[in-house]
Amino acid sequence: TLTVKNTTGNTITIRLFQYVNIDLTRTPGDDLGVVYGSAKRSVYQWDPNTSVGEAVITPAPMRYEVNLTTDSDSIISRLEDDSQLATLSNTASDGPGDVEWSFQWDVTLEPDELFLISKIKELNVEPLIPEPASLALLGAGAIMMMRRRHA
């Protein structure tokens, strides 16, 4: 959860970004990313072995973008450019490559008003398939345990 409070005595307008660049399994060249759902509040990034997902519970982002860091117009280059205020393109997917993604919220806050962003994250690592010798050892151990219980 992210909480922003206007501690000034004036009404303020702010633009918030969440920027993510994850190299899954340290192989950035094979990642894919997609923003999905009716309100475009969820993102999923994956490669052949791992995936990461995130969902914004509340409020839905106003804008979103999935892009490749190698593009000349990468998200990070626009966010770091002080000469202009970045606006995300609402591009919902890209890859394979070194995927980056971002959410954007534009918010006006009255004095002492709070703005909360609530999210959940999930990381999935595909289980390793044990080799046949390990399976046989596990099976033998399970049989031994069953015999001890019945003895």
N, C-alpha and C positions, 0 to 999 in steps of 0.2 A: 504494500500500500504506500502510495506517495501522497503527502499532504502539503498543500501550499496555502499559506495564509497571507492576506494583504494586511501588513502591519502599518501601512501608511495611512494618512488621514484623507486620502483621495481615492477615487475610482481609478483602477488601472486595468490595462488590457495587456495580456501576456500571451506568448506563443511558446508552448512546451513541446519538446521532441523526445521521443525515446529512440535511440539509435542502437542497433545491434549488428555486430560482425563476428560471427562464431565460425571458426574453422573446425568443423566436425572431424574427428579422428585425425586431425592435423593434415588433412588433405583438402585444401580449399578449392581445388579445381573441379571437384565432382559434386558440389552441393546444389540443391534445388530449393527454391523457396516459393511459398504461396500465401497470400492473405485471403481468407475465405469467410463465409457466413453471410447472412443477410445484412448485417450491419457492419461487415468487414472489421470485426473486432478480434479475430483469431488469426494467428500466423503459425505456419508449420515449415520447418527447414529440415532437410534430410539428405543423407548420402547413402551409399550401399550398406553401411553398418550401423548407423546411429541416426536418431532424430531428436529434435527439440521442438516443443510447441509452447505457445503462450496464448492466453485468452485474456482480454480486458473484460472484467466483470462490469465495471461501471466507471465513468461514462464511455460510450463508444468513441473511438478517435474520430476527429473531423476529417482527417486525411491519412493516407497510408502510402507506402511505396516499397516494392522489392526491386532490387537492382543488382548489378555486378560491380564490385569495387574497381574493376579494370575499365569500366566505361568512362569516357572522357567527362561525362556529366554525372559522376557518382554522387550518391547522397552525401557522403562525408565531405566531399569537396565543396558542395553547396552549403552545408551547415557551418563549415569553417570560414566561408567567405564573408568577411565583415562588410563588404560593399553593398550587399543586398540581403533582404529578409527571405530566407528559404521558404518555399512552399512545396510540399510533396505532390507527386504527379498522379496519385491513385492508380499506379501500375501494380497489378495484383500478383504477378509471378515473373520469375526469371530463373535462368540457369540452364544447363549446368555451368558452374564456375564458382568464383569466390563471391558468394551471396552476401549482400547486406540488406537490411530492412529497417523501416522506421515507421513510427506512428506520430501523429501531430494533433495537438489540441490547441484551439484558440479560445481564450477565456477572458471574460471581463469580470473583475472582482470589485465589489464595494468594500469600503473600509471594514476591517476585521472579518471579512467573509473568508470561508474556507473552500478550497477545491480539492477533492479527493479522487485519486485514481486507484482502483483496486484491480489486481491482476493475479493470475495463477500461471505457473510454469511447470513444464513436464519435460524430463529428459528420458529417452528410451534408448537403451543399448541392447542390441539384439543378443540373445543368449548364445554363448558358444556351444557348439555341438560337441559333446564328449566323444573321444575316440573309442572304438570298440573295446579295447582293453580296460578302460576306465569304467565303461558300462558293465562289463563282466565283473569287475571288482565290486562295484556298487551292488549288483545283483546278488553276489555271493554273501556280502555283508548283510543284506536284507534277509536272506534265507537263514543265516546263522542267528540273527536276532529273533526270527520267528520260531526257530527250533528251541531257543533258550526260554521263550515265553511259554511254550507248550510243555516243557520238561518239568 
